[in-house]
């Protein structure tokens, strides 16, 4: 009886990759990983700047909400400039500019409220209506703007006739061109209209 040896059937399946195929695959993998690493590093580099700008926009919206809320309660505008508005409005603090909050049920008290903006920040001052327009302690409410041209008015002629105030905060664009703009406005609900 002779034993015939059979050829191994699995020899073709065990070939694997050639050295050239391994080198090409490794090179493509390195290029792909380099591109991914570049994107990650770029995102990490610019993320704090973008986050700061987004925070500024959110804060600007909150500041404008406060401004318009106080303007709506206003009686009259005394000073109407592009960088400053002085008006008589109502406050829930006693005395004006103080820290004590009025009890529920007590009416709000009239106060002289001033919003003043420079080319970098805006501040708020609250004082008694009988005091001078520049009295009171300014409190910084927002910084990071790049223009002091914040307020516009309707009608434009005389401050005492103003019934609508628009505030526009302009912040530097994180991409470096132009400004990010957030604006809002309010009509003075308690204004005495003279027609």
C-alpha positions in Angstrom: 0.0 0.0 0.0 1.5 3.2 -1.0 0.7 6.4 0.8 0.2 9.3 -1.4 0.8 12.6 0.2 -1.7 15.3 -0.4 -0.7 18.9 -0.9 -1.6 21.2 1.9 -4.8 23.0 1.0 -4.3 26.0 3.3 -1.0 27.1 2.0 -2.5 29.7 -0.3 -4.6 31.2 2.6 -1.5 31.8 4.7 0.3 34.2 2.3 -0.5 37.4 4.2 0.6 40.9 3.0 3.7 41.8 1.1 6.1 44.3 2.5 5.1 46.9 -0.1 1.4 46.5 0.9 2.2 47.0 4.6 4.3 50.1 3.9 1.6 51.7 1.8 -1.1 50.9 4.4 1.1 52.2 7.2 1.8 55.4 5.3 -1.9 56.0 4.6 -2.6 55.4 8.3 0.0 58.0 9.3 -1.4 60.6 6.9 -4.9 60.0 8.2 -3.9 60.2 11.9 -1.9 63.4 11.1 -5.0 65.0 9.6 -7.1 64.0 12.6 -4.5 65.3 15.0 -4.3 68.6 13.2 -8.0 69.1 13.4 -8.0 68.3 17.1 -5.1 70.6 17.9 -6.8 73.4 15.9 -10.1 72.9 17.7 -8.4 73.0 21.1 -6.4 76.1 20.1 -9.4 78.2 19.1 -12.1 76.8 21.5 -11.3 79.2 24.4 -11.6 82.3 22.1 -14.8 81.1 20.7 -16.2 80.2 24.1 -15.3 83.7 25.4 -17.1 85.4 22.5 -20.2 83.2 23.0 -20.1 84.2 26.7 -19.9 87.9 25.7 -22.9 87.6 23.4 -24.9 85.8 26.1 -23.9 88.5 28.7 -24.8 91.3 26.2 -28.3 89.8 25.7 -28.8 89.7 29.5 -27.6 93.4 29.8 -29.9 94.5 27.0 -32.8 92.7 28.7 -32.1 94.6 31.9 -31.8 97.9 30.0 -35.0 97.5 28.1 -36.9 96.3 31.2 -35.9 99.5 33.0 -36.5 101.7 30.0 -40.1 100.3 29.7 -40.8 101.6 33.2 -39.3 105.0 32.4 -41.2 108.3 32.6 -38.9 110.6 30.7 -35.5 110.8 29.1 -33.3 113.6 30.4 -30.1 113.1 28.5 -30.2 111.4 25.0 -26.7 110.9 23.7 -25.2 108.1 21.6 -23.0 106.9 24.4 -25.3 107.8 27.4 -28.9 107.8 28.4 -30.3 109.3 31.6 -33.9 108.7 32.4 -36.3 108.7 35.3 -37.5 105.1 35.9 -38.8 103.0 38.7 -36.7 100.9 41.1 -37.5 98.2 43.7 -34.5 99.3 45.9 -34.7 102.0 48.6 -33.1 104.4 48.6 -32.2 104.8 44.9 -28.9 103.0 44.4 -29.2 101.3 47.8 -29.2 97.6 48.6 -32.5 97.3 50.5 -35.3 95.7 48.5 -38.8 97.1 48.9 -41.3 94.7 50.6 -43.9 93.0 48.4 -46.9 95.3 47.9 -44.9 98.5 48.3 -44.8 100.6 45.1 -41.6 101.1 43.2 -39.9 104.4 43.7 -38.8 106.8 41.0 -35.0 107.0 40.4 -32.6 108.7 38.0 -31.0 105.8 36.0 -27.9 106.4 33.8 -26.4 104.0 31.3 -23.1 105.2 30.1 -20.8 103.4 27.6 -17.2 104.0 26.5 -15.5 102.2 23.6 -14.8 99.2 25.9 -17.5 99.0 28.5 -20.9 100.1 29.8 -21.9 101.1 33.4 -25.1 101.8 35.2 -25.7 104.5 37.9 -28.8 104.9 40.0 -29.5 108.0 42.1 -32.3 110.0 43.5 -34.4 112.0 40.9 -33.6 115.2 42.8 -29.8 114.6 42.5 -27.6 115.8 39.6 -27.4 113.7 36.5 -23.8 112.6 37.2 -24.3 111.6 40.8 -24.3 108.0 42.2 -21.8 105.3 42.0 -21.3 103.7 38.5 -21.4 99.9 38.4 -19.7 98.1 35.5 -22.4 96.0 33.8 -20.6 94.9 30.6 -17.2 95.0 29.0 -15.9 93.8 25.7 -17.6 96.2 23.3 -15.7 98.1 20.6 -18.0 101.2 20.0 -19.5 103.8 22.3 -22.3 104.5 19.8 -24.8 102.5 21.7 -28.1 104.4 22.0 -30.5 105.8 19.3 -33.7 107.5 20.0 -37.2 108.2 18.5 -38.0 111.0 18.0 -34.5 112.4 17.8 -35.2 116.1 18.4 -35.5 116.8 22.1 -34.6 114.4 25.0 -37.8 115.2 26.9 -39.9 114.0 23.8 -38.1 110.7 23.4 -40.5 107.7 23.7 -38.3 104.9 22.2 -34.7 104.0 23.0 -32.7 101.4 21.1 -29.5 100.0 22.5 -26.9 98.3 20.3 -23.8 96.5 21.7 -21.0 95.8 19.2 -18.3 93.3 20.1 -15.3 92.3 18.1 -15.9 89.3 15.8 -13.8 86.2 16.7 -12.9 85.8 13.0 -11.3 89.3 13.1 -13.5 91.1 10.6 -16.3 93.4 11.6 -18.4 93.2 14.8 -20.9 90.9 16.4 -24.0 93.1 17.1 -26.7 92.5 19.7 -29.5 95.1 19.9 -32.9 95.6 21.5 -35.1 98.6 22.2 -38.0 99.7 24.4 -40.8 102.3 24.5 -41.1 104.3 27.7 -44.5 103.1 29.0 -44.9 105.8 31.6 -43.9 108.6 29.3 -46.2 111.6 29.2 -47.0 112.1 25.5 -47.5 115.6 24.3 -49.4 115.7 21.1 
